Amino acid sequence: MKIYISILFIVLLFSCSDKKEIRIQYIGDVELEYSNFDEYHLDSLKILYPTGIHSFKKHLLLIEPKNNPTISFWSMDNLEYEFSSGYKGGGPDELIHPRADYFTISDSSFYILDSNIEREMIISNDSVIHIISNIPILIPDAINQMVHLDSCYIMSGLTSGKGKEHLMYRQGEEYTEFGHYINDEHLLNEELAIYNYKFIAGIKGHNEIFDFYQYRNLIRRYDIQGNLKEEIQLRGIPERDNSFDKLRDGTIQPYRGYLFVTDDYIYSLYYENISNNQLYAEEIIPELQIWDWNGYLIRRIRFNHSFSRFTVANGRIYALNTRQPYTIYVYEIGK
């Protein structure tokens, strides 16, 4: 893989006690690749409206909030159906409202977010999942964009827009806040949180997070103490001229969508020259951008099919278009 180093602009700004670097990444320094997915067609009788795709050991997991059981398991090798588990109910191994937007693993277990509870789960020999621990995330709001680092959980701030941009929670403690919203339109309350919506990249083993903003040409990097260390902007891309009024009427042009992290890379969907109205009504093919944990863009790929959710495992990307959920797209992306 050829890595292109961007020209570096460093501006030292002092806000309170934080020193922040602003770095410019030229998108043209990384050549755009064009590639084709392999397609695997799933048994449509086995699934119902999956909204998330994840991987654990030799399995692909599809999260199906409208189904019961709520999680189907598929062979990572040939995409053959294996079993389903995770029934809704009040029993010891049953779920309430499993979410598709949170998933992390250990050597022997995986974790999902069920309402406001992180549940650690294992797969038994009889192809049933068992809950082995429950950790309530005690914040006074809905959980949004949560990531689990070594010593804490970090998520977006309160949906009311009051307070700071992130919440940090440690088990058994009160949550704390860090980060400042950008308010260039004098927005109030929840408008501030909506317009500054971002996808948070974080994983155990990396004591920092990256915020990939949806409607701003901006990536922010924070350390585990909540200090803003760096801001990154792309150059060589069209100006969006976004505003909150355009967000209201659907003409706003998003920069980014769903992301996935590994120990080595951050994989992020990138959009150009499309509006929210188009994104929600048409089959839009995104660009997949791969960033390293130093905050450098190292690879760009455009595939031949639209997709909105994906996971990366064993050198492959497994992608899902939630509008056409009976096909999984696979590509050998390398390690």
For each residue, the residues with C-beta under 8 A, 3 or more apart:
1: 298 299 334
2: 31
3: 296 298
4: 29 30 31 298
5: 29 296
6: 23 24 25 26 29 296 297
7: 24 26
8: 23 24
9: 22 23 24
10: 21 22 23
11: 21 22
12: 19 20 21
13: 19 20 22
14: 17 18 19
15: 18 20 180 228
16:
17: 14
18: 14 15 227 228
19: 12 13 14
20: 12 13 15 228 229 230 231
21: 10 11 12 229 230 231
22: 9 10 11 13 230 231 232 233
23: 6 8 9 10 230 231 232 233 295
24: 6 7 8 9 232 233 234 235
25: 6 29 232 233 234 235 296 297
26: 6 7 29 234 235 236
27: 30 234 235 236 237 297 300
28: 236
29: 4 5 6 25 26 297
30: 4 27 297 298 299 300
31: 2 4 300
32: 287 300 301 302
33: 299 300 301 302
34: 301 302 303 304
35: 301 302 303 304 331
36: 303 304 331
37: 303 304 305 319 329 330 331
38: 329 330 331
39: 305 327 328 329 330
40: 78 79 327 328 329 330
41: 326 327
42: 46 47 74 79 81 325 326 327 328
43: 46 47 81
44: 47 326
45:
46: 42 43 72 81 84
47: 42 43 44 50 62 64 67 72 325 326
48: 64 66 67
49: 64 65 66 67 322 325
50: 47 53 62 63 64 72 100 320 322 325
51: 63 64 65 100 309 322
52: 62 63 99 100 101 103 309 320
53: 50 60 61 62 63 309 310 311 318 319 320 328
54: 60 61 63 103 110 311
55: 59 60 61 76 311 312 313 318
56: 59 61 105 110 123
57:
58: 75 76 77
59: 55 56 73 74 75 76 82 123
60: 53 54 55 73 74 75 76 79 311 318 328
61: 53 54 55 56 71 72 73 74 103 110
62: 47 50 52 53 71 72 74 320 325
63: 50 51 52 53 54 70 71 98 99 100 103 112
64: 47 48 49 50 51 67 70 71 72
65: 49 51 70 97 98 99 100
66: 48 49
67: 47 48 49 64 70 72 84
68: 87 88
69: 72 84 85 86 87 88
70: 63 64 65 67 86 87 88 95 98
71: 61 62 63 64 84 85 86 98 129
72: 46 47 50 61 62 64 67 69 81 83 84
73: 59 60 61 81 82 83 84 85 123 127
74: 42 59 60 61 62 79 80 81 82 328
75: 58 59 60 78 79 80 82
76: 55 58 59 60 79 313 314 318
77: 58
78: 40 75
79: 40 42 60 74 75 76 328 330
80: 74 75
81: 42 43 46 72 73 74
82: 59 73 74 75 127
83: 72 73 127
84: 46 67 69 71 72 73
85: 69 71 73 123 127 128 129
86: 69 70 71 94 95 98 129
87: 68 69 70 91 93 94 95
88: 68 69 70 94 95 96
89: 94 95
90: 94
91: 87 94
92: 131
93: 87 128 129 130 131
94: 86 87 88 89 90 91
95: 70 86 87 88 89 98 114 119
96: 88 114 115 117
97: 65 114 115
98: 63 65 70 71 86 95 112 113 114
99: 52 63 65 102 112 113 114 115
100: 50 51 52 63 65 309
101: 52 113 145
102: 99 111 112 113 118 143 146
103: 52 54 61 63 110 111 112
104: 110 111 148 203 204
105: 56 109 110 111
106: 109 110 111 120
107:
108: 122
109: 105 106 120 121 122 132
110: 54 56 61 103 104 105 106 120 121
111: 102 103 104 105 106 118 119 120 121 148
112: 63 98 99 102 103 118 119 121
113: 98 99 101 102 116 117 118 119 137 143 146
114: 95 96 97 98 99 117 118 119
115: 96 97 99
116: 113 136 137 138 139 142 143
117: 96 113 114 134 135 136 137
118: 102 111 112 113 114 134 135 137 148 153
119: 95 111 112 113 114 131 133 134 135
120: 106 109 110 111 131 132 133 134 135
121: 109 110 111 112 129 130 131 132
122: 108 109 129 130 132
123: 56 59 73 85 127 128 129 130
124: 127 128 129 130
125:
126:
127: 73 82 83 85 123 124
128: 85 93 123 124
129: 71 85 86 93 121 122 123 124
130: 93 121 122 123 124
131: 92 93 119 120 121 134
132: 109 120 121 122
133: 119 120
134: 117 118 119 120 131
135: 117 118 119 120 171
136: 116 117
137: 113 116 117 118 143 146 153 155 169
138: 116 169 175
139: 116 143 155 167 169 175
140: 158
141: 158 159 160
142: 116 159
143: 102 113 116 137 139 146 155
144: 155 156 159
145: 101 155 156 198 199 200
146: 102 113 137 143 153 154 155 200
147: 153 154 155 200 201 202 203 209
148: 104 111 118 153 202 203 204
149: 152 153 154 202 203 204 206 207 209 224
150: 204 205 207
151: 170 207 224
152: 149 168 169 170 224
153: 118 137 146 147 148 149 168 169 170
154: 146 147 149 166 167 168 169 200 202 209
155: 137 139 143 144 145 146 147 166 167 169 200
156: 144 145 165 166 167 193 197 198 200
157: 161 163 164 165 166 167 177 179 181 193
158: 140 141 161 162 163 167 193
159: 141 142 144 190 193
160: 141 163 189 190 193
161: 157 158 181 187 188 189 190 191 192 193 194
162: 158 189
163: 157 158 160 177
164: 157 177 178 179 180 181
165: 156 157 177 178 179 180 181 196
166: 154 155 156 157 177 178 179 222 226
167: 139 154 155 156 157 158 175 176 177
168: 152 153 154 175 176 177 178 226
169: 137 138 139 152 153 154 155 173 175
170: 151 152 153 173
171: 135
172:
173: 169 170
174:
175: 138 139 167 168 169
176: 167 168 226
177: 157 163 164 165 166 167 168
178: 164 165 166 168 222 226
179: 157 164 165 166 220 222 226 228
180: 15 164 165 228
181: 157 161 164 165 192 193 196
182: 196 216 218
183: 186 187 192
184:
185: 195 243 244
186: 183
187: 161 183 191 192 195 244
188: 161 191 192
189: 160 161 162 192
190: 159 160 161 193 194
191: 161 187 188 194 195 244
192: 161 181 183 187 188 189 195 196
193: 156 157 158 159 160 161 181 190 196 197
194: 161 190 191 197 244 247
195: 185 187 191 192 215 244 247
196: 165 181 182 192 193 213 215 216
197: 156 193 194 213 214 215
198: 145 156 211 212 213 214 220
199: 145 211 212 214 256 257 258 259 268
200: 145 146 147 154 155 156 209 210 211 212
201: 147 209 210 211 212 259 261 266 268
202: 147 148 149 154 206 208 209 210 261
203: 104 147 148 149 206 261 262 263
204: 104 148 149 150
205: 150 263
206: 149 202 203 263 293
207: 149 150 151 223 224
208: 202 221 222 223 224 229 293
209: 147 149 154 200 201 202 221 222
210: 200 201 202 219 220 221 222 266 291 295
211: 198 199 200 201 218 219 220 221 222
212: 198 199 200 201 219 256 259 266 268
213: 196 197 198 216 217 218 219 220 255 256
214: 197 198 199 254 255 256 257
215: 195 196 197 240 242 247 252 253 254 255
216: 182 196 213 242 255
217: 213 233 234 237 240 255
218: 182 211 213 231 232 233
219: 210 211 212 213 231 232 233 291 295
220: 179 198 210 211 213 228 230 231 232
221: 208 209 210 211 228 229 230 231 232 295
222: 166 178 179 208 209 210 211 226 227 228 229
223: 207 208 226 227 229
224: 149 151 152 207 208
225:
226: 166 168 176 178 179 222 223
227: 18 222 223
228: 15 18 20 179 180 220 221 222 231
229: 20 21 208 221 222 223
230: 20 21 22 23 220 221 295
231: 20 21 22 23 218 219 220 221 228
232: 22 23 24 25 218 219 220 221 295
233: 22 23 24 25 217 218 219
234: 24 25 26 27 217 237 255 297
235: 24 25 26 27
236: 26 27 28
237: 27 217 234 272
238: 272 273
239:
240: 215 217 252 253 255
241: 246
242: 215 216 246 247 252 253
243: 185 246 247 252
244: 185 187 191 194 195 247 248
245: 248 249
246: 241 242 243 249 250 251 252 253
247: 194 195 215 242 243 244 250 252 276
248: 244 245
249: 245 246
250: 246 247 275 276 277 280
251: 246 275 276 277
252: 215 240 242 243 246 247 275 276
253: 215 240 242 246 271 273 274 275 276
254: 214 215 257 271 274 276 279
255: 213 214 215 216 217 234 240 270 271
256: 199 212 213 214 259 268 269 270 271
257: 199 214 254 268 269 270 271 286 308
258: 199 268 269 308 309 310
259: 199 201 212 256 266 267 268 269
260: 266 267 310 311 312
261: 201 202 203 265 266 267
262: 203 265 267 312
263: 203 205 206
264: 292 293 335
265: 261 262 290 291 292 293 298 312
266: 201 210 212 259 260 261 290 291 292 293
267: 259 260 261 262 288 289 290 291 310 312 317
268: 199 201 212 256 257 258 259 288 289 290 291
269: 256 257 258 259 286 287 288 289 308
270: 255 256 257 286 287 288 289 300
271: 253 254 255 256 257 274 279 284 286 287
272: 237 238 287
273: 238 253
274: 253 254 271 278 279 282 284
275: 250 251 252 253 278 279
276: 247 250 251 252 253 254 279 280
277: 250 251 280 281
278: 274 275 281 282 284
279: 254 271 274 275 276 282 284
280: 250 276 277
281: 277 278
282: 274 278 279
283: 306 321 323
284: 271 274 278 279 306
285: 302 303 304 305 306
286: 257 269 270 271 302 306 307 308
287: 32 269 270 271 272 300 301 302
288: 267 268 269 270 300 301 302 303 317
289: 267 268 269 270 297 299 300
290: 265 266 267 268 297 298 299 300 301
291: 210 219 265 266 267 268 295 296 297 298
292: 264 265 266 295 296 298
293: 206 208 264 265 266
294:
295: 23 210 219 221 230 232 291 292
296: 3 5 6 25 291 292
297: 6 25 27 29 30 234 289 290 291 300
298: 1 3 4 30 265 290 291 292
299: 1 30 33 289 290
300: 27 30 31 32 33 270 287 288 289 290 297
301: 32 33 34 35 287 288 290 333
302: 32 33 34 35 285 286 287 288
303: 34 35 36 37 285 288 307 319 329 331
304: 34 35 36 37 285
305: 37 39 285 319 321 329
306: 283 284 285 286 321 323
307: 286 303 310 319 320 321 329
308: 257 258 269 286 320 321 322 323
309: 51 52 53 100 258 319 320 322
310: 53 258 260 267 307 317 318 319 320
311: 53 54 55 60 260 317 318
312: 55 260 262 265 267 316 317 318 333
313: 55 76 316 318
314: 76
315: 332 333 334 335
316: 312 313 330 331 332 333
317: 267 288 310 311 312 329 330 331 333
318: 53 55 60 76 310 311 312 313 328 329 330
319: 37 53 303 305 307 309 310 328 329 330 331
320: 50 52 53 62 307 308 309 310 325 328 329
321: 283 305 306 307 308 324 325 327 329
322: 49 50 51 308 309 325
323: 283 306 308
324: 321 327
325: 42 47 49 50 62 320 321 322
326: 41 42 44 47
327: 39 40 41 42 321 324
328: 39 40 42 53 60 74 79 318 319 320
329: 37 38 39 40 303 305 307 317 318 319 320 321
330: 37 38 39 40 79 316 317 318 319
331: 35 36 37 38 303 316 317 319
332: 315 316
333: 301 312 315 316 317
334: 1 315
335: 264 315
